[in-house]
Amino acid sequence: MTYHFRQALLAMRGNLIATLGTLTTMTLTLLMLGGVLLLTLNVNRTLEGLESQVEVAAFLEGGADGAALLEQARAFPGVQEARLVSREEVLAEMTRDYPSTAEAVSLVGNPFPDTLRLRVGRVEDSRPVAGALARLPGVEDVEYGAGYVDQAVRTLTTVRAAGYGLVALLFAGTLLSILNAVRVAMYARRREISVMRLLGATRGFIRTPHVIEGVLLGLLSSALALAVLVPGYLALAERVAAFAPVFPVVRDLGALWLPLGAVAGLGILTGLAGSLLATRRYLRELE
């Protein structure tokens, strides 16, 4: 193994321009990949926050059987919680939040209807649940903030899908970069490899230094990317939290381990996969 490791280092030094080019490309790619993963993490956290806040409200007609409607609403797919709020409770809430309401009530009485309040498991479920509620007899009107919820869901879902697509493209680009670097290194040693083949060296023996080279490139690029990504993201998160506290930026290191670990793992995995593919193809061409 010492021989193979030394050969890998010699190959990297002997093709320094190709090595530096690949290392730079991989580092930049992993930086972008990490940024996309962190963005996706924050988008998912924002969606979770929306899901915990979205409430579907059904206003009941006078004389409607609220208890029966509540049981029907609880059976709807996607509903996690449902409760019946009497018109008196609604009035008490409004009076507490808006004290001026008491003056209007003293003149016209309690104008509020009994209300069903539902929480859904996913933001996307709010529209079908609202539609199902509106079709129930005894329901006068349904409110769930359609414009805000639908627009937020569409925007965040689009951002998340674009992020996943970009991750796939970046991964493919990094893999091609590794393929090129290893093939250049093997081409530079083509005479030596031919002699080794004539002397009976196995494929595994010939491939090992180049596989180690790919893993080292992946490891180095991952380390460089994380050295820039971690402090950069934490500094940006602090600024966002200070100037725009309404955005729930993830700063918990426990939650950040997964995307950051994915960056390191993908860097090493890409280096390994690229070097294996490159050595296999090159040795086939020699046969």
Contacts in CASP RR format, 6 or more apart in sequence:
PFRMAT RR
TARGET T0000
AUTHOR 0000-0000-0000
METHOD contacts of the structure
MODEL  1
MTYHFRQALLAMRGNLIATLGTLTTMTLTLLMLGGVLLLTLNVNRTLEGL
ESQVEVAAFLEGGADGAALLEQARAFPGVQEARLVSREEVLAEMTRDYPS
TAEAVSLVGNPFPDTLRLRVGRVEDSRPVAGALARLPGVEDVEYGAGYVD
QAVRTLTTVRAAGYGLVALLFAGTLLSILNAVRVAMYARRREISVMRLLG
ATRGFIRTPHVIEGVLLGLLSSALALAVLVPGYLALAERVAAFAPVFPVV
RDLGALWLPLGAVAGLGILTGLAGSLLATRRYLRELE
4 208 0 8 1.000
4 209 0 8 1.000
4 212 0 8 1.000
5 209 0 8 1.000
5 212 0 8 1.000
7 209 0 8 1.000
7 212 0 8 1.000
8 209 0 8 1.000
8 210 0 8 1.000
8 212 0 8 1.000
8 213 0 8 1.000
8 214 0 8 1.000
8 216 0 8 1.000
9 216 0 8 1.000
11 185 0 8 1.000
11 188 0 8 1.000
11 189 0 8 1.000
11 209 0 8 1.000
11 210 0 8 1.000
11 213 0 8 1.000
12 19 0 8 1.000
12 185 0 8 1.000
12 213 0 8 1.000
12 216 0 8 1.000
12 217 0 8 1.000
13 19 0 8 1.000
14 188 0 8 1.000
15 181 0 8 1.000
15 184 0 8 1.000
15 185 0 8 1.000
15 188 0 8 1.000
18 180 0 8 1.000
18 181 0 8 1.000
18 184 0 8 1.000
18 185 0 8 1.000
19 181 0 8 1.000
19 217 0 8 1.000
21 181 0 8 1.000
22 177 0 8 1.000
22 178 0 8 1.000
22 180 0 8 1.000
22 181 0 8 1.000
22 217 0 8 1.000
23 217 0 8 1.000
23 220 0 8 1.000
23 221 0 8 1.000
23 224 0 8 1.000
25 174 0 8 1.000
25 177 0 8 1.000
26 174 0 8 1.000
26 177 0 8 1.000
26 178 0 8 1.000
26 217 0 8 1.000
26 218 0 8 1.000
26 221 0 8 1.000
26 267 0 8 1.000
26 270 0 8 1.000
26 271 0 8 1.000
27 221 0 8 1.000
27 224 0 8 1.000
27 225 0 8 1.000
29 170 0 8 1.000
29 173 0 8 1.000
29 174 0 8 1.000
29 177 0 8 1.000
29 221 0 8 1.000
30 174 0 8 1.000
30 221 0 8 1.000
30 222 0 8 1.000
30 225 0 8 1.000
30 263 0 8 1.000
30 266 0 8 1.000
30 267 0 8 1.000
31 225 0 8 1.000
31 228 0 8 1.000
31 229 0 8 1.000
32 166 0 8 1.000
32 170 0 8 1.000
33 167 0 8 1.000
33 170 0 8 1.000
33 171 0 8 1.000
33 174 0 8 1.000
33 225 0 8 1.000
33 263 0 8 1.000
33 266 0 8 1.000
34 225 0 8 1.000
34 229 0 8 1.000
34 259 0 8 1.000
34 260 0 8 1.000
34 262 0 8 1.000
34 263 0 8 1.000
35 229 0 8 1.000
35 233 0 8 1.000
36 163 0 8 1.000
36 166 0 8 1.000
36 167 0 8 1.000
36 170 0 8 1.000
37 167 0 8 1.000
37 259 0 8 1.000
37 262 0 8 1.000
37 263 0 8 1.000
38 229 0 8 1.000
38 233 0 8 1.000
38 250 0 8 1.000
38 256 0 8 1.000
38 259 0 8 1.000
39 159 0 8 1.000
39 163 0 8 1.000
40 160 0 8 1.000
40 163 0 8 1.000
40 164 0 8 1.000
40 259 0 8 1.000
41 250 0 8 1.000
41 255 0 8 1.000
41 256 0 8 1.000
41 258 0 8 1.000
41 259 0 8 1.000
42 247 0 8 1.000
42 248 0 8 1.000
42 249 0 8 1.000
42 250 0 8 1.000
43 156 0 8 1.000
43 159 0 8 1.000
43 160 0 8 1.000
44 160 0 8 1.000
45 248 0 8 1.000
45 250 0 8 1.000
45 255 0 8 1.000
46 156 0 8 1.000
46 247 0 8 1.000
46 248 0 8 1.000
47 123 0 8 1.000
47 153 0 8 1.000
47 156 0 8 1.000
47 160 0 8 1.000
49 248 0 8 1.000
50 123 0 8 1.000
50 149 0 8 1.000
50 152 0 8 1.000
50 153 0 8 1.000
50 156 0 8 1.000
51 120 0 8 1.000
51 121 0 8 1.000
51 122 0 8 1.000
51 123 0 8 1.000
52 119 0 8 1.000
54 119 0 8 1.000
54 120 0 8 1.000
54 123 0 8 1.000
54 126 0 8 1.000
54 144 0 8 1.000
54 149 0 8 1.000
55 117 0 8 1.000
55 118 0 8 1.000
55 119 0 8 1.000
55 144 0 8 1.000
56 117 0 8 1.000
56 118 0 8 1.000
56 119 0 8 1.000
56 120 0 8 1.000
56 126 0 8 1.000
56 129 0 8 1.000
56 130 0 8 1.000
56 133 0 8 1.000
56 142 0 8 1.000
56 143 0 8 1.000
56 144 0 8 1.000
57 115 0 8 1.000
57 116 0 8 1.000
57 117 0 8 1.000
57 118 0 8 1.000
57 142 0 8 1.000
57 143 0 8 1.000
57 144 0 8 1.000
58 69 0 8 1.000
58 73 0 8 1.000
58 115 0 8 1.000
58 116 0 8 1.000
58 118 0 8 1.000
58 133 0 8 1.000
58 134 0 8 1.000
58 136 0 8 1.000
58 139 0 8 1.000
58 141 0 8 1.000
58 142 0 8 1.000
59 113 0 8 1.000
59 114 0 8 1.000
59 115 0 8 1.000
59 139 0 8 1.000
59 140 0 8 1.000
59 141 0 8 1.000
59 142 0 8 1.000
59 143 0 8 1.000
60 66 0 8 1.000
60 69 0 8 1.000
60 113 0 8 1.000
60 114 0 8 1.000
60 115 0 8 1.000
60 116 0 8 1.000
60 138 0 8 1.000
60 139 0 8 1.000
60 140 0 8 1.000
61 113 0 8 1.000
61 138 0 8 1.000
61 139 0 8 1.000
61 140 0 8 1.000
62 113 0 8 1.000
62 114 0 8 1.000
64 114 0 8 1.000
64 137 0 8 1.000
64 138 0 8 1.000
64 139 0 8 1.000
65 138 0 8 1.000
66 84 0 8 1.000
66 114 0 8 1.000
66 116 0 8 1.000
67 84 0 8 1.000
69 84 0 8 1.000
69 116 0 8 1.000
69 136 0 8 1.000
69 138 0 8 1.000
69 139 0 8 1.000
70 82 0 8 1.000
70 83 0 8 1.000
70 84 0 8 1.000
70 116 0 8 1.000
72 136 0 8 1.000
73 79 0 8 1.000
73 82 0 8 1.000
73 116 0 8 1.000
73 118 0 8 1.000
73 133 0 8 1.000
73 136 0 8 1.000
74 82 0 8 1.000
76 118 0 8 1.000
76 129 0 8 1.000
76 132 0 8 1.000
76 133 0 8 1.000
77 125 0 8 1.000
77 128 0 8 1.000
78 120 0 8 1.000
78 121 0 8 1.000
78 122 0 8 1.000
78 125 0 8 1.000
78 129 0 8 1.000
79 118 0 8 1.000
79 119 0 8 1.000
79 120 0 8 1.000
79 121 0 8 1.000
79 125 0 8 1.000
79 129 0 8 1.000
80 119 0 8 1.000
80 120 0 8 1.000
80 121 0 8 1.000
81 118 0 8 1.000
81 119 0 8 1.000
82 116 0 8 1.000
82 117 0 8 1.000
82 118 0 8 1.000
82 119 0 8 1.000
83 116 0 8 1.000
83 117 0 8 1.000
84 114 0 8 1.000
84 115 0 8 1.000
84 116 0 8 1.000
85 93 0 8 1.000
85 114 0 8 1.000
85 115 0 8 1.000
85 116 0 8 1.000
85 117 0 8 1.000
86 114 0 8 1.000
87 110 0 8 1.000
87 112 0 8 1.000
87 113 0 8 1.000
87 114 0 8 1.000
87 115 0 8 1.000
88 110 0 8 1.000
90 112 0 8 1.000
90 113 0 8 1.000
90 114 0 8 1.000
90 115 0 8 1.000
91 101 0 8 1.000
91 105 0 8 1.000
91 110 0 8 1.000
91 112 0 8 1.000
94 101 0 8 1.000
94 112 0 8 1.000
95 101 0 8 1.000
95 102 0 8 1.000
95 105 0 8 1.000
104 111 0 8 1.000
105 111 0 8 1.000
113 140 0 8 1.000
116 133 0 8 1.000
116 139 0 8 1.000
118 129 0 8 1.000
118 133 0 8 1.000
120 126 0 8 1.000
120 129 0 8 1.000
123 149 0 8 1.000
123 152 0 8 1.000
123 153 0 8 1.000
124 153 0 8 1.000
126 144 0 8 1.000
126 149 0 8 1.000
127 144 0 8 1.000
127 146 0 8 1.000
127 149 0 8 1.000
127 150 0 8 1.000
129 144 0 8 1.000
130 142 0 8 1.000
130 143 0 8 1.000
130 144 0 8 1.000
130 146 0 8 1.000
131 142 0 8 1.000
133 139 0 8 1.000
133 142 0 8 1.000
134 141 0 8 1.000
134 142 0 8 1.000
171 266 0 8 1.000
171 270 0 8 1.000
174 266 0 8 1.000
174 267 0 8 1.000
174 270 0 8 1.000
175 270 0 8 1.000
175 271 0 8 1.000
175 273 0 8 1.000
175 274 0 8 1.000
175 277 0 8 1.000
178 214 0 8 1.000
178 217 0 8 1.000
178 218 0 8 1.000
178 270 0 8 1.000
178 271 0 8 1.000
178 273 0 8 1.000
178 274 0 8 1.000
178 275 0 8 1.000
178 278 0 8 1.000
179 274 0 8 1.000
179 277 0 8 1.000
179 278 0 8 1.000
180 278 0 8 1.000
181 213 0 8 1.000
181 214 0 8 1.000
181 217 0 8 1.000
182 210 0 8 1.000
182 213 0 8 1.000
182 214 0 8 1.000
182 274 0 8 1.000
182 275 0 8 1.000
182 278 0 8 1.000
182 279 0 8 1.000
182 282 0 8 1.000
183 278 0 8 1.000
183 281 0 8 1.000
183 282 0 8 1.000
185 210 0 8 1.000
185 213 0 8 1.000
186 193 0 8 1.000
186 210 0 8 1.000
186 278 0 8 1.000
186 279 0 8 1.000
186 282 0 8 1.000
187 282 0 8 1.000
190 286 0 8 1.000
193 206 0 8 1.000
193 286 0 8 1.000
194 286 0 8 1.000
196 205 0 8 1.000
196 206 0 8 1.000
197 206 0 8 1.000
197 286 0 8 1.000
203 283 0 8 1.000
206 279 0 8 1.000
206 283 0 8 1.000
207 275 0 8 1.000
207 276 0 8 1.000
207 279 0 8 1.000
207 280 0 8 1.000
207 283 0 8 1.000
210 275 0 8 1.000
210 278 0 8 1.000
210 279 0 8 1.000
211 272 0 8 1.000
211 275 0 8 1.000
211 276 0 8 1.000
211 279 0 8 1.000
213 275 0 8 1.000
214 271 0 8 1.000
214 272 0 8 1.000
214 274 0 8 1.000
214 275 0 8 1.000
215 268 0 8 1.000
215 271 0 8 1.000
215 272 0 8 1.000
215 275 0 8 1.000
217 271 0 8 1.000
218 267 0 8 1.000
218 268 0 8 1.000
218 270 0 8 1.000
218 271 0 8 1.000
219 267 0 8 1.000
219 268 0 8 1.000
221 267 0 8 1.000
222 263 0 8 1.000
222 264 0 8 1.000
222 265 0 8 1.000
222 266 0 8 1.000
222 267 0 8 1.000
222 268 0 8 1.000
223 264 0 8 1.000
225 263 0 8 1.000
226 260 0 8 1.000
226 263 0 8 1.000
226 264 0 8 1.000
229 260 0 8 1.000
229 263 0 8 1.000
230 260 0 8 1.000
233 256 0 8 1.000
234 251 0 8 1.000
237 249 0 8 1.000
237 250 0 8 1.000
237 251 0 8 1.000
238 251 0 8 1.000
240 247 0 8 1.000
240 249 0 8 1.000
241 247 0 8 1.000
241 249 0 8 1.000
241 251 0 8 1.000
250 256 0 8 1.000
END
